[in-house]
């Protein structure tokens, strides 16, 4: 806190990410650590942080290998930051890097620290492959066996079936349904048509393509493995092409989610530099925007609430605390895990019944101006490396606000586990 005991402003100073790439393509041989180091080093290079001791780097990945247990610290040591910079690993599914920013921002606001980097990385190309618990336990016992007889006894009753690997899955442990299957249930509940989803997906690609043509991403991207831009983006995409795709989660006649209107499995990493305004000024660094409000919420998806509806709760709670309406924003960055999820969220905010009964409001939050939604494209076009998305979105929004010279932006991100994170950025 400052001398008057009030909270300090939290500045977003800069952002850097590597191009996002479809799983199994350009980054197929890279690990979470490789990509995270590249994203962090891009930030270091862009803002001349070589040898600088930051107060902390908070980062994480959703698809973690056991070797990634100290991911953030190892990533710091892989960059040219001062090795005296602490690294803290954190994970909250798709909200990981934005939640990392929340923690750093709170410490900056209170005066505990001056600066920090929030980041995330995920590789869908390099998922951890697990063996059965029984076989794993045998290996632990084998490591402790001292005599040859003890070692042989470890494998008493061994069956080859124990060697069958457990395939990676993104299913919810409590429901055993994938995120896409949950999104299908939401689309059915909120009566979201297939055509609406395809139109939103097309708009995301078109807006991202226009942003690239305007060189918007040039100072946000750091090259990695020879890649200079996201490779998920589809040029010359048409509604006819999207409408011709078959549903992938519900293959019946009622299925609406396809590979075209769902975010692709993606590899990538992103980072975000936050600081007090004093620290930014002392180091000759810009203030792109201020992070002014933060909120995290959860829904009871196990008992039937929509898995990806928690952002509706987070945003409503945040607006109440901020004294703002849903219409008080110049930009809306709503994570496009699925086109259906975005449309369900917008429809819920427009619903008098939902806002009164679920959000505890006196009236509906209302509609937003769709021309202000994801104006440079979002996850459907750019890709969605789970833990990297929050930092990617916050960095994008900060740049939009800085270029405009003023304004206010809303971030809404759904996550696995029935959670949501939301934030407000202002210039």
DONU-149865 format. One line per 4 residues: number of its first residue (from 1); their letters; for each residue x, y, z of C-alpha. Coordinates in nm, 4 decimals. Each point is the difference from the previous one (the first is absolute). Layout:
N
NUM = a = X/Y/Z  ...
//
This chain:
427
1 = xxxx = 0.0000/0.0000/0.0000  0.1075/0.3609/-0.0403  0.0567/0.2392/0.2905  -0.3708/0.0758/0.0291
5 = xxxx = -0.0836/-0.3666/0.0407  -0.1814/-0.0323/-0.3320  0.0622/-0.2701/-0.2591  0.2431/0.0800/-0.2794
9 = xxxx = -0.0814/-0.0126/-0.3695  0.1098/-0.3157/-0.1807  0.1466/0.0581/-0.3447  0.0186/-0.2432/-0.2861
13 = xxxx = 0.3363/0.0919/-0.1463  0.0315/-0.2484/-0.2832  -0.0815/-0.3377/-0.1451  0.1689/-0.2617/-0.2117
17 = xxxx = -0.1053/-0.3338/-0.1371  0.1293/-0.2482/-0.2486  -0.2185/-0.0789/-0.3012  -0.2655/-0.2566/0.0874
21 = xxxx = 0.0172/-0.3193/-0.2063  -0.2305/-0.2930/-0.0490  0.0993/-0.3110/0.1911  0.2339/-0.2282/-0.1898
25 = xxxx = 0.1381/0.2739/-0.2235  0.2835/0.2513/0.0526  0.0438/-0.0567/0.3741  -0.0493/-0.3763/0.0035
29 = xxxx = 0.3513/-0.0526/0.1392  -0.0144/0.2820/0.2568  -0.0915/-0.0320/0.3666  -0.1967/0.2330/0.2248
33 = xxxx = 0.3327/0.1228/0.1354  0.1417/0.0679/-0.3471  -0.3001/0.2105/-0.0979  -0.0257/0.1808/0.3327
37 = xxxx = 0.3672/0.0996/-0.0159  -0.0554/0.1375/-0.3513  -0.2999/0.2082/0.1063  0.1806/0.1381/0.3058
41 = xxxx = 0.3183/0.0735/-0.1932  -0.2061/0.1865/-0.2579  -0.1229/0.2278/0.2786  0.3534/0.0398/0.1364
45 = xxxx = 0.1338/0.0925/-0.3442  -0.2832/0.2411/-0.0795  0.0260/0.1941/0.3256  0.3754/-0.0343/0.0613
49 = xxxx = -0.0327/-0.2016/0.3191  0.3308/-0.1838/-0.0445  0.1528/-0.0640/0.3406  -0.2898/0.1730/0.1760
53 = xxxx = -0.1204/-0.1502/0.3270  -0.3795/-0.0019/-0.0074  -0.2006/-0.0579/0.3150  -0.1583/-0.3174/-0.1362
57 = xxxx = -0.1039/-0.1970/-0.3051  -0.3234/-0.1963/0.0428  -0.0744/-0.2506/-0.2745  -0.1504/-0.3397/-0.0635
61 = xxxx = -0.1232/-0.2635/-0.2414  -0.3136/-0.2128/-0.0016  0.1477/-0.3056/-0.1682  0.2855/-0.0593/0.2427
65 = xxxx = 0.2709/-0.2633/0.0023  0.1455/-0.1010/0.3378  0.3239/0.1653/-0.1108  -0.1889/0.3315/-0.0190
69 = xxxx = -0.0515/0.0164/0.3759  0.2179/0.3132/0.0206  -0.0920/0.1335/-0.3434  -0.0011/0.3746/0.0705
73 = xxxx = 0.3350/0.0015/0.1780  0.1665/-0.2126/-0.2683  -0.1391/0.2324/-0.2655  0.1492/0.3025/0.1776
77 = xxxx = 0.3386/-0.1725/0.0090  -0.0301/-0.0628/-0.3730  -0.0242/0.3729/-0.0773  0.2374/0.2923/0.0373
81 = xxxx = -0.1948/0.1346/0.2989  0.2013/0.0156/0.3205  0.0114/-0.3500/0.1533  -0.1000/0.1707/0.3257
85 = xxxx = -0.3544/0.0335/-0.1396  -0.2340/-0.2476/0.1767  -0.2224/-0.2269/-0.2087  -0.3378/-0.1167/0.1302
89 = xxxx = -0.2030/-0.2704/-0.1747  -0.3801/0.0284/-0.0031  -0.2845/-0.1737/-0.1802  -0.3674/0.0865/-0.0500
93 = xxxx = -0.0804/-0.1693/-0.3277  -0.0642/0.2510/-0.2806  0.0087/0.2887/0.2476  0.3560/-0.0764/0.1140
97 = xxxx = 0.1933/0.2986/-0.1347  -0.2759/0.2518/0.0779  -0.0257/-0.1361/0.3542  0.3783/0.0347/0.0211
101 = xxxx = -0.0420/0.3656/-0.0940  -0.2615/0.0412/0.2751  0.2451/-0.1131/0.2668  0.2772/0.2248/-0.1253
105 = xxxx = -0.2395/0.2943/-0.0311  -0.1253/-0.0413/0.3563  0.3560/0.0074/0.1333  0.0855/0.3057/-0.2078
109 = xxxx = -0.3154/0.1809/0.1137  0.0833/-0.0698/0.3648  0.3602/0.1110/-0.0388  0.1478/-0.3439/0.0703
113 = xxxx = 0.1767/-0.0157/-0.3376  0.0722/0.2379/-0.2866  -0.0108/-0.2232/-0.3076  -0.0582/-0.3500/-0.1294
117 = xxxx = -0.0732/-0.2106/-0.3057  -0.3105/-0.2175/-0.0389  0.0271/-0.2725/-0.2613  -0.1264/-0.3339/-0.1204
121 = xxxx = 0.0926/-0.2708/-0.2475  -0.1623/-0.3167/-0.1254  0.0917/-0.2717/-0.2448  -0.2771/-0.2165/-0.1371
125 = xxxx = 0.2711/-0.1768/-0.2036  0.1884/-0.1213/0.3072  -0.2593/-0.1252/0.2491  0.1107/-0.2101/0.2956
129 = xxxx = -0.0503/-0.3718/-0.0620  -0.0835/-0.1939/0.3169  0.0188/-0.3681/0.0818  -0.2343/-0.1823/0.2332
133 = xxxx = 0.0237/0.0841/0.3675  0.0875/-0.3628/0.0752  0.3010/0.0060/-0.2336  0.1122/0.3379/0.1355
137 = xxxx = -0.0087/-0.1392/0.3528  0.2142/-0.2930/-0.1121  0.2614/0.2441/-0.1324  0.0035/0.1859/0.3325
141 = xxxx = 0.0523/-0.3275/0.1878  0.2688/-0.1001/-0.2502  0.1937/0.3180/0.0743  0.0047/-0.0934/0.3687
145 = xxxx = 0.0872/-0.3686/-0.0442  0.3546/-0.0806/0.1137  0.0524/-0.3653/-0.0892  -0.0556/-0.1882/-0.3226
149 = xxxx = -0.2696/-0.2073/0.1726  -0.1858/0.3103/0.1124  0.0150/0.1384/-0.3509  -0.1461/-0.3190/-0.1501
153 = xxxx = -0.2756/-0.0089/0.2632  -0.1166/0.3458/-0.1087  -0.1249/-0.1526/-0.3255  -0.1843/-0.2919/0.1554
157 = xxxx = -0.3384/-0.0294/-0.1749  0.1022/0.2467/-0.2701  -0.2318/0.0265/-0.3000  0.0789/0.1606/-0.3362
161 = xxxx = -0.3272/0.1890/0.0282  0.1671/0.2158/0.2650  0.2172/0.1478/-0.2753  -0.2970/0.1341/-0.1949
165 = xxxx = 0.0400/0.3794/0.0046  -0.2819/0.2203/0.1201  -0.0899/0.2238/-0.2914  -0.0049/0.3761/0.0677
169 = xxxx = -0.3514/0.1372/0.0412  -0.1661/0.3336/0.0662  -0.3078/-0.1538/0.1601  -0.1367/0.1504/0.3197
173 = xxxx = 0.0820/-0.2439/0.2832  -0.3368/0.0510/0.1712  -0.2195/-0.0435/-0.3062  0.2256/-0.1974/-0.2369
177 = xxxx = -0.1177/0.2292/-0.2800  0.2385/0.1983/-0.2167  -0.0163/0.3774/-0.0078  -0.1496/-0.0223/-0.3482
181 = xxxx = -0.2742/-0.2336/0.1202  -0.0804/0.2431/0.2799  -0.0088/0.2843/-0.2529  -0.2487/-0.1982/-0.2087
185 = xxxx = -0.2254/-0.0296/0.3048  0.0260/0.3758/0.0514  -0.0806/0.0706/-0.3646  -0.3082/-0.2184/0.0297
189 = xxxx = -0.1124/0.1682/0.3239  0.0429/0.3512/-0.1391  -0.1283/-0.0906/-0.3478  0.3155/0.1086/-0.1811
193 = xxxx = -0.0288/-0.0878/-0.3685  0.2796/-0.1451/-0.2100  -0.0148/0.2934/-0.2440  0.0644/0.2519/0.2804
197 = xxxx = 0.3065/-0.1921/0.1085  0.1424/-0.0187/-0.3508  -0.0579/0.3720/-0.0534  0.1887/0.0858/0.3197
201 = xxxx = 0.2873/-0.2299/-0.1012  0.0227/0.1629/-0.3428  0.0013/0.3469/0.1562  0.2896/-0.1018/0.2262
205 = xxxx = 0.2099/-0.1134/-0.2968  -0.0880/0.3053/-0.2080  0.0848/0.2416/0.2814  0.3295/-0.1728/0.0759
209 = xxxx = 0.0896/0.0050/-0.3682  -0.0727/0.3738/-0.0157  0.2082/0.0576/0.3141  0.2960/-0.1779/-0.1597
213 = xxxx = -0.0432/0.2117/-0.3129  0.0154/0.3106/0.2222  0.3172/-0.1350/0.1708  -0.1825/0.0066/0.3356
217 = xxxx = 0.1782/-0.3082/0.1323  0.3506/0.1005/-0.1082  0.1129/0.1275/0.3402  -0.1822/-0.2707/0.1950
221 = xxxx = 0.1574/-0.3010/-0.1714  0.3472/-0.1436/0.0591  0.1285/-0.2527/-0.2564  0.0341/-0.3614/0.1085
225 = xxxx = 0.1210/-0.3055/-0.1909  -0.0084/0.1986/-0.3218  -0.3629/0.1037/0.0470  -0.0933/0.3662/-0.0441
229 = xxxx = -0.3797/-0.0198/0.0193  -0.2803/-0.2229/0.1275  -0.0609/-0.2955/-0.2305  -0.3556/-0.0778/0.1084
233 = xxxx = -0.1387/0.3020/-0.1841  -0.1923/-0.0944/-0.3148  -0.0030/0.2382/-0.2944  -0.2841/0.0049/-0.2541
237 = xxxx = -0.2207/-0.1881/0.2467  -0.3708/0.0014/-0.0887  -0.3250/-0.0793/0.1755  -0.0561/-0.2709/-0.2593
241 = xxxx = 0.3210/-0.1719/0.1062  -0.0873/0.0292/0.3683  -0.3549/-0.1253/-0.0500  0.1320/-0.3068/-0.1807
245 = xxxx = 0.1942/-0.1248/0.3022  -0.1420/-0.2847/0.2046  -0.0654/0.0289/0.3765  0.2822/-0.1487/0.2068
249 = xxxx = -0.1384/-0.0270/0.3547  -0.3617/-0.0973/-0.0655  -0.0058/-0.1848/-0.3288  -0.3777/-0.0278/-0.0050
253 = xxxx = -0.2295/0.2216/-0.2032  -0.0172/0.2432/0.2927  0.3751/0.0599/0.0290  0.1196/0.3550/-0.0769
257 = xxxx = 0.3655/0.0224/0.1083  0.2545/-0.0660/-0.2743  0.3736/0.0324/-0.0499  -0.0747/0.3355/-0.1612
261 = xxxx = -0.1945/0.1623/0.2819  0.2085/-0.1519/0.2810  0.3524/0.1133/0.0921  0.2702/-0.2318/-0.1307
265 = xxxx = 0.2486/-0.1929/0.2119  0.2897/0.2417/0.0011  0.3611/0.0394/0.1130  0.1272/0.3366/0.1204
269 = xxxx = 0.1006/0.2348/0.2806  -0.0699/0.3597/0.1016  0.1290/0.2458/0.2599  -0.1090/0.3295/0.1564
273 = xxxx = 0.2134/0.2567/0.1874  -0.1729/0.1827/0.2873  0.1427/0.2698/0.2238  -0.0696/0.2986/0.2183
277 = xxxx = -0.0132/0.3226/-0.1955  0.3024/0.1261/0.1945  0.2088/-0.3036/-0.1003  -0.1050/0.0396/-0.3639
281 = xxxx = 0.0998/0.3676/0.0049  0.3330/-0.0670/0.1700  0.0848/-0.2588/-0.2656  -0.1198/0.2078/-0.2954
285 = xxxx = -0.2780/-0.2467/-0.0837  -0.3498/0.0764/-0.1303  -0.3319/-0.0400/0.1769  -0.2243/-0.1624/-0.2588
289 = xxxx = -0.2986/-0.0321/0.2328  -0.0961/-0.0488/0.3622  -0.1388/-0.3227/0.1444  -0.2750/0.1389/0.2220
293 = xxxx = -0.2346/-0.2870/0.0913  0.0333/-0.3783/0.0262  -0.2480/-0.2770/0.0771  -0.0080/-0.3802/0.0203
297 = xxxx = -0.3144/-0.2135/0.0267  -0.1231/-0.3577/-0.0282  -0.3253/-0.1808/-0.0813  -0.1320/-0.3378/0.1113
301 = xxxx = 0.0396/-0.1832/-0.3299  -0.0148/-0.3343/0.1790  -0.3624/0.0704/0.0923  -0.0949/0.1189/-0.3452
305 = xxxx = 0.1111/0.3592/-0.0456  0.1749/0.0721/-0.3294  0.3694/-0.0829/0.0369  0.1118/0.3163/-0.1789
309 = xxxx = -0.2522/0.2446/0.1483  0.2109/0.1189/0.2945  0.1174/0.3142/-0.1863  -0.3589/0.1266/0.0109
313 = xxxx = 0.0241/-0.0114/0.3794  0.3503/0.1479/0.0148  -0.0909/0.2904/-0.2270  -0.3235/0.0754/0.1857
317 = xxxx = 0.1786/0.0041/0.3366  0.2813/0.2146/-0.1385  -0.2350/0.2551/-0.1559  -0.1890/0.0298/0.3268
321 = xxxx = 0.3207/0.0743/0.1907  0.1259/0.2393/-0.2681  -0.3297/0.1871/-0.0228  -0.0125/-0.0519/-0.3748
325 = xxxx = -0.2532/-0.1307/-0.2486  0.0734/-0.2560/-0.2698  -0.0314/0.2742/-0.2591  0.2746/0.2190/0.1532
329 = xxxx = 0.2781/-0.1515/-0.2109  0.1754/0.0808/-0.3237  0.1337/-0.3534/-0.0494  -0.1190/-0.3465/0.0995
333 = xxxx = 0.2508/-0.2849/-0.0035  -0.2004/-0.3190/0.0519  0.2091/-0.3158/-0.0307  -0.1236/-0.2162/-0.2874
337 = xxxx = 0.0454/-0.3500/0.1386  -0.3029/-0.0791/-0.2141  -0.2195/0.2357/-0.1976  -0.2909/-0.1537/0.1894
341 = xxxx = 0.1505/0.0998/0.3346  0.0323/0.3651/-0.1046  -0.3572/0.0046/-0.1273  -0.1345/-0.1682/0.3147
345 = xxxx = 0.1774/0.2619/0.2119  -0.1432/0.2895/-0.2014  -0.3477/-0.1501/0.0072  0.0180/-0.0561/0.3764
349 = xxxx = 0.0907/0.3657/0.0585  -0.3055/0.0958/-0.2084  -0.2329/-0.2320/0.1952  -0.2152/0.1643/0.2686
353 = xxxx = -0.0703/-0.3389/0.1568  0.3636/-0.1122/0.0141  0.1279/0.3319/0.1298  -0.2641/0.0144/0.2723
357 = xxxx = -0.0006/-0.3641/0.1100  0.3658/-0.0983/-0.0503  0.1898/0.3267/0.0215  -0.2172/0.1665/0.2627
361 = xxxx = -0.0534/0.3153/-0.2049  -0.3062/0.2196/-0.0226  0.0028/-0.0104/-0.3789  0.1871/-0.1465/-0.2944
365 = xxxx = 0.3536/0.1228/-0.0602  -0.1095/0.0546/-0.3586  0.1571/-0.0198/-0.3435  0.3423/0.1148/-0.1154
369 = xxxx = 0.0990/0.1665/-0.3230  0.1281/-0.2978/-0.2004  0.2260/0.2267/-0.2066  0.2093/0.0434/0.3178
373 = xxxx = 0.0350/-0.3763/0.0603  0.3375/-0.1650/-0.0682  0.0795/0.2619/-0.2633  0.3370/-0.1511/-0.0981
377 = xxxx = -0.1198/-0.3599/0.0173  0.0312/-0.2393/0.2898  0.0516/-0.3660/0.0851  -0.2000/-0.1478/-0.2885
381 = xxxx = 0.2336/0.1656/-0.2487  0.3251/0.0417/0.1905  -0.0044/-0.3259/0.1965  -0.0294/-0.0910/0.3663
385 = xxxx = 0.3070/-0.1346/0.1848  -0.1911/-0.0373/0.3259  0.2197/0.1765/0.2567  0.1214/0.2649/-0.2462
389 = xxxx = -0.3383/0.1414/-0.0976  -0.0477/0.2389/0.2931  0.3315/0.1783/-0.0580  -0.0676/0.0092/-0.3744
393 = xxxx = -0.3387/0.1654/0.0530  0.1216/0.2493/0.2623  0.2951/0.1016/-0.2179  -0.2264/0.0454/-0.3001
397 = xxxx = -0.2493/0.2115/0.1920  0.2739/0.2140/0.1558  0.1345/0.0780/-0.3456  -0.3463/0.0867/-0.1331
401 = xxxx = -0.0532/0.2432/0.2869  0.3439/0.1524/-0.0369  -0.0476/0.0581/-0.3716  -0.3389/0.1600/0.0653
405 = xxxx = 0.1531/0.2203/0.2684  -0.2955/-0.0518/0.2316  -0.2812/-0.2407/0.0784  -0.1022/-0.3018/0.1985
409 = xxxx = 0.0061/-0.3694/-0.0869  -0.1621/-0.3120/0.1461  0.1649/-0.3450/0.0080  -0.2066/-0.3171/0.0479
413 = xxxx = 0.1604/-0.3459/0.0005  -0.1618/-0.3374/0.0669  0.2066/-0.2862/0.1411  -0.0247/-0.3705/0.0635
417 = xxxx = -0.1426/-0.1036/0.3348  -0.2942/0.2377/-0.0310  0.2016/0.3144/0.0741  0.0324/0.3432/-0.1562
421 = xxxx = 0.2324/0.2992/0.0284  -0.0792/0.3576/-0.0969  0.1856/0.3303/0.0046  -0.0306/0.3658/-0.0933
425 = xxx = 0.2787/0.1949/-0.1694  -0.0091/0.3793/-0.0327  0.2035/0.2707/-0.1709
//
